[in-house]
Amino acid sequence: MIISASYKTDIPAFYSRWFLNRLEAGHCLMVNPYGGRTHRIDLSVGAVDGFVFWTRNAAPFGDALEAVAARGTPFMIQMTVTGYPRVLESNVPETARAVDQIRALARRWGPRAVVWRYDPVVLSSLTDERWHRTNFTGIAEALKGSTDEVVLSFLQPYRKTERNLGSAASLHGFDWRDPPVDEKRELLADLAAIAADAGMTPTLCTQPHLLDVPGVSAARCIDLKRLSDIAGLPVAGRRKGNRPGCDCAESRDIGDYDTCTQGCAYCYAVNSRTVAQRRLKAHDPEGEMLRPGGLKPAMPVSGR
């Protein structure tokens, strides 16, 4: 099984000690947010075929990556660098620092081990099409040679995203919009060309209606081919996307919603940053599950 850590929260940035402890213990507990059922996730060497780590700040996670490598388990890092104004993402590393992290990861683990994510693409009065072209070009040039893929996607206005982004817009005096498909295609084509010039394959995450843009293919964020290349042998798994249009391999995610404090106004995984901050403060690195109080004793504990 591939372990995803995590598209629900930033485990490398905030929960690295917990992850190391769970790795040593050989398991963790995870509550399904949709059914409340508690699952025991096997993290032993024989049970895990690979790890996919998602982060905006990999600096605290160096020891964890070394521990995973020492087990002989392949891993890849999906690292988001967008360079947005602070009113959109208040607690992420500065762009130059994040770029330096990707470069360092590539030097230590190789360019195949790290994927740059420029996602989501947020169109606003602060970040219009021209701004994105300039911003994306600067980051792509800085990352040339450190990664061979950039994952893109446009903002999907989920209910919590609309609410949080609307609150930030009202507080800080900017406007945002979900542009029509033709505008997205035009911008995507430009970003794809910039990526190609920097030696990167541009891929698109779970937005199949935009895949007619030349040079852009579907992203596989949980990528068996990449993990196999890193491992030097085939990594087992099957395609099983998380939602319609997702081309990922099957995985188990060990994160939890409302536990990331990066402060991204467009985030789909955080209803309330105040709640996330409270949960991070209460977090127990020695606990079996990431979120304190997440375990519901009345629910059965299942296996993998």
QUILINVEN-V33977 format. One record per backbone hydrogen bond with DSSP energy under -0.5 kcal/mol. NH is the residue of the N-H (numbers start at 0). CO is the residue of the C=O. If there is no record, write none. Layout:
BEGIN
NH_CO ; NH_CO
END
This chain:
BEGIN
1_249 ; 2_49 ; 3_1 ; 3_251 ; 4_51 ; 10_8 ; 11_53 ; 13_9 ; 14_10 ; 18_14 ; 19_15 ; 20_16 ; 21_17 ; 22_18 ; 23_19 ; 24_20 ; 25_21 ; 26_21 ; 27_40 ; 28_287 ; 29_38 ; 31_29 ; 31_36 ; 34_31 ; 35_31 ; 37_299 ; 38_29 ; 39_301 ; 40_27 ; 40_38 ; 41_39 ; 42_25 ; 42_40 ; 43_25 ; 46_43 ; 47_43 ; 48_0 ; 48_46 ; 49_0 ; 50_73 ; 51_2 ; 52_75 ; 53_4 ; 54_77 ; 60_57 ; 61_58 ; 64_60 ; 65_61 ; 66_62 ; 67_63 ; 68_64 ; 69_65 ; 70_66 ; 70_67 ; 71_67 ; 71_68 ; 72_67 ; 73_71 ; 75_50 ; 76_112 ; 77_52 ; 77_75 ; 78_76 ; 78_114 ; 79_54 ; 79_77 ; 80_116 ; 87_84 ; 88_84 ; 89_262 ; 90_261 ; 97_93 ; 98_94 ; 99_95 ; 100_96 ; 101_97 ; 102_98 ; 103_99 ; 104_100 ; 105_101 ; 106_102 ; 107_103 ; 108_104 ; 109_104 ; 109_105 ; 112_109 ; 113_110 ; 114_76 ; 115_148 ; 116_78 ; 117_115 ; 117_150 ; 118_116 ; 119_152 ; 120_152 ; 121_119 ; 122_120 ; 122_176 ; 123_121 ; 123_126 ; 124_174 ; 131_127 ; 132_128 ; 133_129 ; 134_130 ; 135_131 ; 136_132 ; 137_133 ; 138_134 ; 139_135 ; 140_136 ; 141_137 ; 142_138 ; 143_140 ; 144_197 ; 145_142 ; 146_142 ; 147_110 ; 149_200 ; 150_115 ; 151_202 ; 152_117 ; 154_120 ; 156_154 ; 157_155 ; 161_157 ; 162_158 ; 163_159 ; 164_160 ; 165_161 ; 166_162 ; 167_163 ; 168_164 ; 169_165 ; 170_166 ; 171_167 ; 172_168 ; 173_168 ; 176_122 ; 178_176 ; 182_179 ; 183_179 ; 184_180 ; 185_181 ; 186_182 ; 187_183 ; 188_184 ; 189_185 ; 190_186 ; 191_187 ; 192_188 ; 193_189 ; 194_190 ; 195_191 ; 196_192 ; 197_193 ; 197_194 ; 198_195 ; 199_194 ; 200_147 ; 201_199 ; 202_149 ; 202_200 ; 203_216 ; 204_151 ; 205_203 ; 209_206 ; 210_207 ; 212_209 ; 215_212 ; 216_201 ; 218_203 ; 222_220 ; 223_221 ; 226_222 ; 227_223 ; 228_224 ; 229_225 ; 230_226 ; 231_227 ; 232_227 ; 235_233 ; 239_247 ; 245_242 ; 246_218 ; 248_221 ; 249_237 ; 251_1 ; 253_3 ; 257_268 ; 264_87 ; 264_262 ; 265_87 ; 266_263 ; 275_271 ; 276_272 ; 277_273 ; 278_274 ; 279_275 ; 280_276 ; 281_277 ; 282_278 ; 282_279 ; 284_282 ; 286_283 ; 291_289 ; 293_290 ; 296_294 ; 298_295 ; 301_37 ; 301_299
END
